[in-house]
Amino acid sequence: MKPLRFPVLLLALLLLLALGLTYENFSQQLPPAQWLGAIKAASPDNVSQMLFHYSLLPRLTLSLLVGAGLGLVGLLFQQVLRNPLAEPTTLGVATGAQLGLTVAALWSLPLFSQQIAAMLGALVIGLLVFGIAWGKRLSPVTLILAGLVLSLYCGAVNQLIGLFHHDRLQNIFLWGTGSLNQMDWNNVTFLWPKLLVGFLLALLLRRPMTLMGLDDGVAKNLGLALSLARFGVLTLAIVLSAQLVNAAGVIGFIGLFAPLLAKMLGARRLLSRMLLAPFIGMLLLWLADQSVLWLAARWQEVSTGTATAIIGAPLLLWLLPRLRASAAAPAMNQGDRVPAERHHLWWWSLGGVALLLILTLVSLSFGRGAHGWQWASGELWQQLLPWRMPRLVAALATGMMLGAAGCLVQRLTGNPMASPEVLGISSGAAFGVVVMLFLVPGDAFGWLLPAGSLGAAATLLIITFVGGRGGFSPERMLLAGMALSTAFATLLLLLMASGDPRMAELMTWISGSTYNVDGRQAMRTAIIATVLLALTPLCRRWLTLLPLGGETARSLGVALRTSRMALLLLAAALTAAATLTIGPLSFVGLMAPHIARMLGFRRALPQLVIAVLLGGGLMMIADWCGRMVAFPAQVPAGLLATFIGAPYFIYLLRKV
């Protein structure tokens, strides 16, 4: 019972705090003696009673409903996909809804149509994920990867639209952080029957979900129709997620945190977790929303999703050392029909280098100008070289570093959802830059490098501290990174919604831009990339053995703490160097290692080499397209990398 004491005391403390804040907030609006009358009154007599009846009460009720719903759908995703990082945003539901709302807002559709657009966006992305993974019998890894790619794709479209319509989309940015402001009981009456039906359906699907938590072979031997069961449970989770997003916007973190804390409380059976996770989600969102109301009365209003991330991230970081190791996530090659291992790595590497040289020649010589498309040569080529070469070198170096970092992180953790961005290094660097931009008056862009370095270093320090207390367990490191990444991303969205004109300018950097890279910065990036990439082959033995599991690697003579710490530091250095050069990218580091593996390079060193070459080539193509597609306007290379790489990745995902 002793290991459970901390989480139980924590829940009791959170409950008391939520009750105290609710009493304080309600008392500020209306004396306690009038509460019962205001609750019963069909038509309140004064403004205070009206606000109490039509704003405070429905807001409290909605926070309880949405929190419980997020806890439930988070549990459904984690159980079906057998991955501790799975949550309601895993299959692209939230970004699909946000894209639908963005389109509706730009077309000036009525509010009701915007709500329909958000729900349609979420459902369409869910159907696309099912379509991509159907040929693999809806295997967990394929579902996860398809959802991540489509989520990144929708996010890139949202960012691209935001670059050109930043002023018109400030409300969308605010909605993206989650808002529970209410003017009547409509959202409550709309949501509660759907959540009740969803919970009852989840109870009916309890036996299939219990079997889905086992290995696929075991589940089939026990008579479970895996594809049908996964389709049913995930459809239920996606529909519930769409309803929640429609009612309250994108509120992250709770779907990840609530099932995790339920497991920490000792709820090992699925039924226990199905009852406990919604309660924890309800409690966390209730506390976050009442904190928002308390702050609004004394300082200024922030979004509920922001408060949730600020409260939830420290709680998760504090509790992670007490997390027991769960069942391993699905193997990265599970359900794949990857061709036989490729041999003759040197020939493949030489072919990749030759392709990069051809891309270099095309990027430096071919493009659009004032007189249309032309192949530059002679004096014109010499004039263009100082402008094009630094950007090309930066794109190549950062792409290579992100490809290597992604390979390191995925093999270190054995998790297909792992990437440099999941560790939070990119978000930490970006947040450091944004905070410096708001703190330093005047032109603060000269502070980009030190501010980003400090943010990345602080993030790495926290992950190292949390991971070190748990023996650098891959699951703990990933969850710590997810906690920090979610908190930083939510705070960035809040700052974007502030209306500050500097955020519009910074959005290009956040999108992964080579606009401002000069010759000296490009040379520095190339030198750092050369040094760090030269270290990666030295880790090939660790990268080969660690994916086999901690016990197996230890029995073969691997020092787990030392190897995991060294790989984490190397991946963080690669990610931070790339992020500080062209901004936080969220595609190359995730997909380059997977594409290398699906091309048949599964052993550690071949996968690492091909991932590096793929990352560099993808970024070079993206940077050239970003300069030429909308000439004379420019599109950030980070967004173009997503647009270029995502379709090819989906093609490979369906083919192999």
C-alpha positions as CSV (number, residue, x, y, z in Angstrom):
1,M,0.0,0.0,0.0
2,K,2.9,2.4,0.6
3,P,3.6,3.0,-3.2
4,L,0.0,4.1,-3.6
5,R,0.1,6.6,-0.7
6,F,1.5,9.5,-2.8
7,P,-1.0,9.3,-5.7
8,V,-4.0,8.9,-3.3
9,L,-2.9,11.8,-1.2
10,L,-2.3,13.8,-4.3
11,L,-5.9,13.1,-5.6
12,A,-7.3,14.0,-2.2
13,L,-5.3,17.3,-2.2
14,L,-6.4,18.1,-5.7
15,L,-10.1,17.4,-4.8
16,L,-9.9,19.7,-1.8
17,L,-8.2,22.4,-3.8
18,A,-10.8,22.2,-6.6
19,L,-13.6,22.4,-4.0
20,G,-12.0,25.4,-2.3
21,L,-11.5,27.3,-5.6
22,T,-15.0,26.6,-6.7
23,Y,-16.4,27.9,-3.4
24,E,-14.3,31.0,-3.7
25,N,-15.2,31.7,-7.3
26,F,-18.9,31.1,-6.8
27,S,-18.9,33.3,-3.7
28,Q,-17.3,36.2,-5.7
29,Q,-20.2,36.0,-8.1
30,L,-23.1,35.4,-5.7
31,P,-23.4,35.1,-1.9
32,P,-23.7,31.4,-0.8
33,A,-27.2,32.0,0.7
34,Q,-28.5,32.8,-2.8
35,W,-27.0,29.8,-4.6
36,L,-30.0,27.4,-4.2
37,G,-32.4,30.1,-5.5
38,A,-30.2,30.9,-8.5
39,I,-29.9,27.1,-9.3
40,K,-33.7,26.6,-9.2
41,A,-34.7,29.8,-10.9
42,A,-35.9,29.3,-14.4
43,S,-35.5,33.1,-15.1
44,P,-33.0,34.7,-12.6
45,D,-34.0,38.1,-11.2
46,N,-30.7,40.0,-11.6
47,V,-27.4,40.0,-13.6
48,S,-25.4,38.2,-10.8
49,Q,-28.0,35.4,-10.7
50,M,-28.0,35.2,-14.5
51,L,-24.3,34.9,-14.7
52,F,-24.3,32.3,-11.9
53,H,-27.1,30.2,-13.6
54,Y,-26.1,30.6,-17.2
55,S,-22.3,30.9,-17.1
56,L,-20.7,29.5,-13.9
57,L,-22.9,26.5,-13.4
58,P,-22.8,25.2,-17.0
59,R,-19.1,25.9,-17.2
60,L,-18.5,23.8,-14.1
61,T,-20.7,21.0,-15.4
62,L,-19.0,21.1,-18.8
63,S,-15.5,20.9,-17.3
64,L,-16.6,17.8,-15.4
65,L,-18.1,16.2,-18.6
66,V,-15.2,17.1,-20.9
67,G,-12.6,16.0,-18.3
68,A,-14.3,12.6,-17.8
69,G,-14.6,12.2,-21.6
70,L,-11.0,12.9,-22.2
71,G,-9.9,10.4,-19.5
72,L,-12.1,7.8,-21.1
73,V,-11.0,8.3,-24.7
74,G,-7.3,8.5,-23.6
75,L,-7.8,5.1,-22.0
76,L,-9.4,3.7,-25.1
77,F,-6.6,4.8,-27.3
78,Q,-3.8,3.6,-25.0
79,Q,-5.5,0.2,-24.5
80,V,-6.2,-0.5,-28.2
81,L,-2.9,0.9,-29.5
82,R,-0.9,-0.6,-26.6
83,N,1.2,2.6,-26.4
84,P,1.6,4.8,-23.3
85,L,2.0,7.9,-25.5
86,A,-1.4,7.4,-27.2
87,E,-4.0,10.0,-26.5
88,P,-7.0,11.7,-28.2
89,T,-4.7,13.6,-30.6
90,T,-2.8,10.5,-31.7
91,L,-5.0,9.8,-34.7
92,G,-5.2,13.4,-35.9
93,V,-8.6,14.1,-34.4
94,A,-7.7,17.4,-32.8
95,T,-5.7,18.8,-35.7
96,G,-8.4,17.7,-38.2
97,A,-11.0,19.5,-36.2
98,Q,-8.8,22.6,-36.0
99,L,-8.3,22.6,-39.8
100,G,-12.0,22.3,-40.3
101,L,-12.6,25.2,-38.0
102,T,-9.9,27.3,-39.7
103,V,-11.5,26.7,-43.1
104,A,-14.9,27.6,-41.7
105,A,-13.5,30.8,-40.1
106,L,-11.8,32.0,-43.3
107,W,-15.0,31.4,-45.3
108,S,-17.0,33.4,-42.6
109,L,-19.4,30.6,-42.0
110,P,-22.0,31.0,-39.1
111,L,-21.1,29.6,-35.7
112,F,-23.2,26.5,-36.1
113,S,-21.5,25.7,-39.4
114,Q,-18.1,26.1,-37.7
115,Q,-19.0,23.5,-35.1
116,I,-20.1,21.1,-37.9
117,A,-16.8,21.9,-39.7
118,A,-14.8,21.0,-36.7
119,M,-16.6,17.7,-36.2
120,L,-16.4,16.9,-39.9
121,G,-12.6,17.6,-39.9
122,A,-12.0,15.2,-37.0
123,L,-14.1,12.4,-38.5
124,V,-12.6,12.8,-42.0
125,I,-9.1,12.4,-40.6
126,G,-10.2,9.4,-38.6
127,L,-11.6,7.7,-41.7
128,L,-8.4,8.4,-43.7
129,V,-6.4,6.8,-40.9
130,F,-8.6,3.7,-41.1
131,G,-8.3,3.6,-44.8
132,I,-4.5,3.7,-44.7
133,A,-4.2,1.1,-42.0
134,W,-7.0,-1.2,-43.3
135,G,-4.6,-3.3,-45.5
136,K,-2.5,-4.0,-42.4
137,R,-5.6,-5.2,-40.5
138,L,-5.5,-2.0,-38.4
139,S,-2.2,-3.0,-36.7
140,P,-1.4,-0.6,-33.8
141,V,1.9,0.6,-35.3
142,T,0.3,1.4,-38.7
143,L,-2.6,3.2,-37.0
144,I,-0.2,5.2,-34.9
145,L,2.1,6.2,-37.8
146,A,-0.8,7.0,-40.1
147,G,-2.4,9.2,-37.5
148,L,0.8,11.0,-36.7
149,V,1.5,11.7,-40.4
150,L,-2.0,13.0,-41.0
151,S,-1.9,15.0,-37.8
152,L,1.4,16.6,-38.9
153,Y,-0.1,17.2,-42.4
154,C,-3.2,19.0,-41.0
155,G,-0.9,21.0,-38.6
156,A,1.3,22.1,-41.5
157,V,-1.8,23.2,-43.5
158,N,-3.0,25.1,-40.4
159,Q,0.4,26.8,-40.0
160,L,0.6,27.7,-43.7
161,I,-2.8,29.3,-43.6
162,G,-1.8,31.1,-40.4
163,L,1.2,32.6,-42.0
164,F,-0.9,34.4,-44.5
165,H,-4.0,35.1,-42.3
166,H,-2.5,35.5,-38.8
167,D,-4.7,38.5,-37.8
168,R,-8.0,36.7,-38.8
169,L,-7.1,33.5,-37.0
170,Q,-6.3,34.8,-33.5
171,N,-9.6,33.4,-32.2
172,I,-8.7,30.0,-33.8
173,F,-5.4,30.0,-32.0
174,L,-7.2,30.7,-28.7
175,W,-9.7,28.0,-29.4
176,G,-6.8,25.7,-30.1
177,T,-5.7,26.0,-26.4
178,G,-9.1,25.0,-25.2
179,S,-11.9,27.2,-23.8
180,L,-14.8,26.5,-21.5
181,N,-16.6,29.8,-21.5
182,Q,-20.4,29.3,-21.6
183,M,-23.4,31.5,-22.1
184,D,-26.1,28.8,-21.6
185,W,-26.7,25.1,-21.1
186,N,-26.7,24.1,-24.7
187,N,-23.2,22.5,-24.8
188,V,-24.0,20.6,-21.6
189,T,-27.3,19.2,-22.9
190,F,-25.6,18.4,-26.2
191,L,-22.7,16.5,-24.7
192,W,-23.9,14.5,-21.7
193,P,-26.1,12.0,-23.5
194,K,-23.4,11.2,-26.0
195,L,-20.8,10.7,-23.3
196,L,-23.2,8.4,-21.3
197,V,-23.9,6.3,-24.4
198,G,-20.2,6.2,-25.2
199,F,-19.3,5.0,-21.7
200,L,-22.0,2.3,-21.9
201,L,-20.7,1.2,-25.3
202,A,-17.1,1.1,-23.9
203,L,-18.3,-1.2,-21.0
204,L,-19.9,-3.5,-23.6
205,L,-16.5,-3.6,-25.4
206,R,-14.6,-4.4,-22.3
207,R,-13.7,-8.0,-23.1
208,P,-12.4,-7.3,-26.6
209,M,-10.4,-4.3,-25.2
210,T,-8.9,-6.6,-22.5
211,L,-7.7,-9.0,-25.2
212,M,-6.4,-6.2,-27.4
213,G,-4.1,-5.3,-24.6
214,L,-2.3,-8.6,-25.2
215,D,-0.1,-9.7,-28.1
216,D,-2.0,-10.0,-31.4
217,G,-1.2,-13.7,-31.7
218,V,-2.6,-14.4,-28.2
219,A,-5.7,-12.4,-28.9
220,K,-6.4,-14.2,-32.2
221,N,-5.9,-17.6,-30.5
222,L,-8.5,-16.6,-27.9
223,G,-11.0,-16.0,-30.7
224,L,-10.9,-12.2,-31.1
225,A,-11.6,-10.7,-34.5
226,L,-8.8,-8.1,-34.2
227,S,-9.6,-5.8,-37.2
228,L,-13.3,-5.6,-36.4
229,A,-12.6,-5.0,-32.6
230,R,-10.0,-2.3,-33.3
231,F,-12.3,-0.6,-35.8
232,G,-15.2,-0.6,-33.4
233,V,-13.3,0.7,-30.3
234,L,-11.3,3.3,-32.3
235,T,-14.4,4.6,-34.1
236,L,-16.0,5.1,-30.7
237,A,-12.9,6.9,-29.4
238,I,-12.7,9.1,-32.5
239,V,-16.4,10.0,-32.4
240,L,-16.2,10.9,-28.7
241,S,-13.1,12.9,-29.2
242,A,-14.8,14.9,-32.0
243,Q,-17.7,15.7,-29.7
244,L,-15.3,16.9,-27.0
245,V,-13.3,19.0,-29.4
246,N,-16.5,20.4,-30.7
247,A,-17.7,21.4,-27.2
248,A,-14.4,22.8,-25.7
249,G,-11.7,23.1,-28.3
250,V,-8.4,21.3,-28.1
251,I,-7.5,20.4,-24.5
252,G,-4.4,18.3,-24.5
253,F,-2.7,16.4,-21.8
254,I,-5.6,15.0,-19.8
255,G,-6.1,12.1,-22.2
256,L,-2.5,11.2,-21.7
257,F,-2.3,11.8,-17.9
258,A,-5.6,10.4,-16.6
259,P,-5.0,6.8,-17.7
260,L,-1.4,6.9,-16.5
261,L,-2.4,8.1,-13.0
262,A,-5.1,5.5,-12.8
263,K,-2.4,2.8,-13.5
264,M,-0.2,4.4,-10.8
265,L,-3.1,4.2,-8.3
266,G,-3.0,0.4,-8.7
267,A,-5.9,0.0,-11.2
268,R,-4.5,-3.0,-13.1
269,R,-7.9,-4.4,-14.3
270,L,-9.4,-2.7,-17.3
271,L,-12.8,-2.1,-15.6
272,S,-11.0,-0.3,-12.7
273,R,-9.2,1.9,-15.1
274,M,-12.3,2.7,-17.0
275,L,-13.9,4.0,-13.8
276,L,-10.9,5.7,-12.4
277,A,-9.4,7.4,-15.5
278,P,-12.6,9.5,-16.2
279,F,-12.7,10.5,-12.6
280,I,-9.1,11.7,-12.7
281,G,-9.7,13.5,-16.0
282,M,-12.7,15.2,-14.5
283,L,-10.8,16.3,-11.4
284,L,-7.9,17.7,-13.3
285,L,-10.0,19.7,-15.8
286,W,-12.2,20.9,-12.9
287,L,-9.2,22.2,-11.0
288,A,-7.6,23.8,-14.1
289,D,-10.8,25.6,-15.0
290,Q,-11.5,26.9,-11.5
291,S,-7.9,28.1,-11.4
292,V,-8.5,30.0,-14.6
293,L,-11.6,31.7,-13.1
294,W,-9.6,32.6,-9.9
295,L,-6.8,34.1,-12.0
296,A,-9.2,36.0,-14.2
297,A,-10.7,37.8,-11.2
298,R,-7.3,38.8,-9.9
299,W,-4.9,39.1,-12.8
300,Q,-6.0,38.2,-16.4
301,E,-7.7,35.4,-18.2
302,V,-5.8,32.5,-19.7
303,S,-7.3,29.5,-21.6
304,T,-8.3,26.4,-19.7
305,G,-6.1,24.2,-21.9
306,T,-3.1,26.3,-21.0
307,A,-3.9,25.9,-17.3
308,T,-4.3,22.2,-17.7
309,A,-0.9,21.9,-19.3
310,I,0.7,24.1,-16.6
311,I,-0.9,22.0,-13.8
312,G,-0.6,18.6,-15.5
313,A,3.0,18.7,-16.7
314,P,4.7,19.2,-13.2
315,L,2.3,16.6,-11.7
316,L,3.3,14.0,-14.4
317,L,7.0,14.8,-14.0
318,W,6.7,14.4,-10.3
319,L,4.9,11.1,-10.5
320,L,6.9,9.5,-13.3
321,P,9.6,8.0,-11.0
322,R,6.9,6.1,-9.3
323,L,5.5,4.6,-12.5
324,R,5.9,0.9,-12.8
325,A,7.2,-0.4,-16.1
326,S,4.2,-1.4,-18.3
327,A,4.1,-3.8,-21.1
328,A,6.3,-2.9,-24.0
329,A,4.9,-0.9,-26.8
330,P,4.3,-2.7,-30.1
331,A,7.5,-3.4,-32.0
332,M,8.2,-0.9,-34.8
333,N,8.2,-3.6,-37.4
334,Q,5.1,-5.3,-36.2
335,G,2.5,-5.9,-38.9
336,D,4.9,-4.7,-41.6
337,R,5.8,-6.5,-44.8
338,V,9.2,-4.8,-45.1
339,P,11.3,-6.3,-47.9
340,A,14.3,-8.4,-47.0
341,E,17.2,-6.6,-45.4
342,R,19.2,-4.6,-47.9
343,H,22.9,-5.4,-48.3
344,H,25.8,-3.5,-49.9
345,L,25.3,-0.5,-47.7
346,W,28.2,1.3,-49.2
347,W,26.7,1.2,-52.7
348,W,23.4,2.5,-51.4
349,S,25.2,5.2,-49.5
350,L,27.2,6.3,-52.6
351,G,24.0,6.4,-54.6
352,G,22.4,8.6,-51.9
353,V,25.4,10.9,-51.8
354,A,25.3,11.2,-55.6
355,L,21.6,12.1,-55.4
356,L,22.4,14.8,-52.9
357,L,25.1,16.2,-55.2
358,I,22.6,16.4,-58.0
359,L,20.0,18.1,-55.8
360,T,22.7,20.5,-54.7
361,L,23.5,21.4,-58.3
362,V,19.8,21.8,-59.2
363,S,19.1,23.9,-56.1
364,L,21.9,26.3,-56.7
365,S,21.4,26.7,-60.5
366,F,17.7,26.2,-61.4
367,G,14.9,28.4,-60.2
368,R,12.5,31.2,-60.9
369,G,13.5,34.8,-61.3
370,A,12.1,38.0,-62.6
371,H,12.1,36.6,-66.1
372,G,10.6,33.2,-65.3
373,W,12.3,29.8,-64.9
374,Q,16.0,29.7,-65.9
375,W,19.2,27.7,-65.3
376,A,21.8,30.1,-63.8
377,S,25.4,30.0,-65.0
378,G,28.4,32.2,-65.3
379,E,28.1,35.6,-63.6
380,L,24.4,35.1,-62.7
381,W,25.3,31.9,-60.8
382,Q,28.1,33.7,-59.0
383,Q,25.6,36.5,-57.9
384,L,23.1,34.0,-56.7
385,L,25.5,31.8,-54.8
386,P,25.8,33.9,-51.7
387,W,22.0,33.9,-51.3
388,R,21.3,30.3,-52.1
389,M,24.3,28.4,-50.7
390,P,23.8,29.3,-47.0
391,R,20.2,28.2,-47.1
392,L,21.1,25.0,-48.9
393,V,23.9,24.1,-46.5
394,A,21.6,24.9,-43.5
395,A,18.8,22.7,-44.9
396,L,21.1,19.8,-45.7
397,A,22.8,19.9,-42.3
398,T,19.7,20.3,-40.2
399,G,17.9,17.5,-42.2
400,M,20.8,15.2,-41.6
401,M,20.9,15.9,-37.9
402,L,17.1,15.5,-37.5
403,G,17.3,12.2,-39.4
404,A,20.0,10.9,-37.1
405,A,18.3,12.2,-34.0
406,G,15.1,10.5,-34.9
407,C,16.8,7.2,-35.5
408,L,18.6,7.4,-32.2
409,V,15.4,8.2,-30.2
410,Q,13.3,5.5,-31.9
411,R,15.9,2.8,-31.4
412,L,16.7,4.0,-27.8
413,T,13.0,3.8,-26.8
414,G,11.8,1.1,-29.1
415,N,8.7,3.2,-29.6
416,P,7.3,4.1,-33.1
417,M,5.9,7.4,-31.9
418,A,9.2,8.6,-30.6
419,S,11.0,11.4,-32.3
420,P,13.2,14.4,-31.4
421,E,10.1,16.5,-31.0
422,V,8.5,14.1,-28.6
423,L,11.4,14.5,-26.3
424,G,10.4,18.2,-26.0
425,I,13.9,19.6,-27.1
426,S,12.5,21.4,-30.1
427,S,9.5,22.9,-28.2
428,G,11.9,23.9,-25.3
429,A,14.1,25.8,-27.7
430,A,11.2,27.4,-29.5
431,F,9.6,28.5,-26.2
432,G,12.9,30.0,-25.0
433,V,13.1,32.1,-28.2
434,V,9.5,33.3,-27.8
435,V,9.9,34.2,-24.2
436,M,13.0,36.2,-25.0
437,L,11.1,37.9,-27.8
438,F,8.5,39.1,-25.3
439,L,11.0,40.1,-22.6
440,V,13.6,42.0,-24.6
441,P,12.4,45.3,-26.0
442,G,13.1,46.3,-29.6
443,D,14.8,44.0,-32.0
444,A,15.2,40.8,-30.0
445,F,16.1,38.4,-32.9
446,G,19.8,38.7,-32.1
447,W,19.0,36.8,-28.9
448,L,17.6,33.8,-30.7
449,L,20.7,31.6,-30.3
450,P,21.3,32.1,-26.5
451,A,17.5,32.0,-25.7
452,G,16.9,28.8,-27.7
453,S,20.0,27.2,-26.2
454,L,18.8,28.0,-22.7
455,G,15.3,26.6,-23.5
456,A,16.8,23.4,-25.0
457,A,19.2,23.0,-22.1
458,A,16.5,23.4,-19.5
459,T,14.3,20.9,-21.2
460,L,17.2,18.4,-21.4
461,L,18.0,19.0,-17.7
462,I,14.5,18.2,-16.6
463,I,14.3,15.0,-18.8
464,T,17.7,13.9,-17.5
465,F,16.6,14.4,-13.9
466,V,13.3,12.6,-14.3
467,G,14.8,9.8,-16.4
468,G,17.8,9.4,-14.1
469,R,15.5,8.7,-11.1
470,G,14.0,5.8,-13.1
471,G,17.2,4.4,-14.4
472,F,16.6,6.2,-17.8
473,S,13.6,4.0,-18.6
474,P,12.6,4.7,-22.2
475,E,8.9,5.0,-21.2
476,R,9.7,7.5,-18.5
477,M,11.9,9.6,-20.7
478,L,9.2,9.7,-23.5
479,L,6.4,10.6,-21.1
480,A,8.6,13.4,-19.6
481,G,9.3,14.7,-23.0
482,M,5.6,14.5,-23.9
483,A,4.7,16.4,-20.8
484,L,7.1,19.2,-21.5
485,S,6.3,19.3,-25.3
486,T,2.6,19.6,-24.6
487,A,3.1,22.4,-22.0
488,F,5.4,24.4,-24.3
489,A,3.1,23.9,-27.4
490,T,0.1,25.1,-25.4
491,L,1.9,28.2,-24.1
492,L,3.1,29.0,-27.6
493,L,-0.5,28.8,-28.9
494,L,-1.5,31.2,-26.1
495,L,1.2,33.7,-27.1
496,M,0.2,33.5,-30.7
497,A,-3.4,34.3,-29.7
498,S,-2.2,37.4,-27.8
499,G,-2.3,39.6,-30.9
500,D,1.4,40.7,-30.5
501,P,2.6,41.7,-34.0
502,R,6.0,40.0,-33.3
503,M,4.3,36.6,-33.2
504,A,3.3,36.9,-36.9
505,E,7.0,37.4,-37.8
506,L,8.1,34.6,-35.5
507,M,5.7,32.1,-37.0
508,T,7.9,31.7,-40.0
509,W,10.8,30.5,-37.8
510,I,8.4,28.2,-35.8
511,S,7.4,26.7,-39.1
512,G,11.0,25.7,-40.0
513,S,12.4,28.5,-42.1
514,T,15.8,29.1,-43.6
515,Y,15.0,32.8,-44.4
516,N,17.5,34.4,-42.1
517,V,20.4,32.0,-42.4
518,D,23.6,33.7,-43.4
519,G,27.0,32.3,-44.5
520,R,28.5,32.3,-41.0
521,Q,25.5,30.6,-39.4
522,A,25.4,28.0,-42.2
523,M,29.1,27.2,-41.7
524,R,28.7,26.9,-38.0
525,T,25.7,24.5,-38.4
526,A,27.7,22.4,-40.9
527,I,30.7,22.1,-38.5
528,I,28.4,21.1,-35.6
529,A,26.5,18.6,-37.8
530,T,29.8,17.0,-39.0
531,V,31.1,16.6,-35.4
532,L,27.9,15.2,-34.0
533,L,27.1,12.9,-37.0
534,A,30.7,11.5,-36.7
535,L,29.8,10.3,-33.2
536,T,26.7,8.4,-34.1
537,P,28.4,5.3,-35.7
538,L,30.2,4.8,-32.4
539,C,26.8,4.0,-30.8
540,R,25.8,1.3,-33.3
541,R,26.2,-1.6,-30.7
542,W,23.9,0.2,-28.3
543,L,21.5,0.9,-31.1
544,T,21.5,-2.8,-32.1
545,L,20.9,-4.2,-28.6
546,L,18.7,-1.6,-26.8
547,P,15.6,-2.3,-28.9
548,L,15.7,-5.9,-27.7
549,G,14.7,-4.8,-24.2
550,G,16.6,-3.7,-21.1
551,E,17.1,-7.2,-19.7
552,T,18.4,-8.6,-22.9
553,A,20.7,-5.7,-23.5
554,R,22.1,-5.9,-19.9
555,S,22.7,-9.7,-20.3
556,L,24.8,-8.9,-23.4
557,G,27.0,-6.5,-21.4
558,V,25.4,-3.1,-22.1
559,A,25.5,-0.6,-19.3
560,L,21.9,0.6,-19.5
561,R,22.2,3.9,-17.6
562,T,25.4,4.9,-19.4
563,S,24.2,4.0,-22.9
564,R,20.8,5.5,-22.5
565,M,22.2,8.7,-21.1
566,A,24.8,9.0,-23.8
567,L,22.2,8.4,-26.6
568,L,19.8,10.9,-25.0
569,L,22.5,13.6,-24.8
570,L,23.6,13.0,-28.4
571,A,20.0,13.1,-29.7
572,A,19.3,16.2,-27.7
573,A,22.4,18.0,-29.1
574,L,21.5,17.0,-32.7
575,T,17.9,18.3,-32.2
576,A,18.9,21.5,-30.5
577,A,21.5,22.4,-33.1
578,A,18.9,21.9,-35.9
579,T,16.2,23.7,-34.0
580,L,18.3,26.8,-33.3
581,T,19.2,27.0,-37.0
582,I,15.9,26.9,-38.7
583,G,13.2,26.4,-36.0
584,P,11.3,23.5,-34.6
585,L,10.5,20.9,-37.3
586,S,8.0,18.1,-36.6
587,F,8.3,15.7,-39.5
588,V,11.8,14.8,-40.6
589,G,13.0,13.4,-37.3
590,L,9.9,11.2,-37.0
591,M,9.6,9.9,-40.6
592,A,13.2,9.6,-42.0
593,P,14.0,6.6,-39.8
594,H,10.7,4.9,-40.7
595,I,11.1,5.5,-44.4
596,A,14.7,4.0,-44.2
597,R,13.3,0.9,-42.4
598,M,10.4,0.5,-44.8
599,L,13.0,0.6,-47.7
600,G,14.6,-2.4,-46.1
601,F,17.3,-0.9,-43.9
602,R,16.5,-2.4,-40.5
603,R,19.9,-3.0,-38.9
604,A,21.2,-0.2,-36.7
605,L,24.0,1.3,-38.8
606,P,22.3,1.0,-42.3
607,Q,19.1,2.5,-40.9
608,L,21.1,5.4,-39.4
609,V,23.1,6.1,-42.6
610,I,20.0,6.0,-44.8
611,A,18.0,8.1,-42.4
612,V,20.7,10.8,-42.4
613,L,20.7,10.9,-46.2
614,L,16.9,10.9,-46.4
615,G,16.6,13.7,-43.9
616,G,19.2,15.8,-45.7
617,G,17.6,15.2,-49.1
618,L,14.1,15.8,-47.9
619,M,15.1,19.2,-46.4
620,M,17.0,20.2,-49.5
621,I,14.0,19.5,-51.7
622,A,11.7,21.3,-49.2
623,D,13.9,24.4,-49.1
624,W,14.1,24.6,-52.9
625,C,10.3,24.2,-53.3
626,G,9.7,26.7,-50.5
627,R,11.7,29.3,-52.5
628,M,10.1,28.5,-55.9
629,V,6.5,27.4,-55.4
630,A,5.1,30.8,-54.4
631,F,7.8,33.0,-55.9
632,P,8.4,35.8,-55.0
633,A,6.7,34.9,-51.7
634,Q,8.4,32.0,-49.8
635,V,7.0,29.1,-47.8
636,P,9.0,27.7,-44.8
637,A,11.0,24.5,-45.5
638,G,9.6,22.8,-42.5
639,L,6.1,23.0,-43.8
640,L,7.1,21.9,-47.3
641,A,9.0,18.9,-45.8
642,T,5.7,17.7,-44.4
643,F,3.9,18.3,-47.7
644,I,6.6,16.4,-49.6
645,G,7.4,13.6,-47.2
646,A,3.9,12.7,-45.9
647,P,2.4,11.4,-49.2
648,Y,5.5,9.3,-49.9
649,F,5.5,8.0,-46.3
650,I,1.8,7.0,-46.6
651,Y,2.5,5.3,-50.0
652,L,5.3,3.2,-48.3
653,L,3.1,2.5,-45.3
654,R,0.4,1.0,-47.6
655,K,2.8,-0.8,-49.9
656,V,5.2,-2.5,-47.6
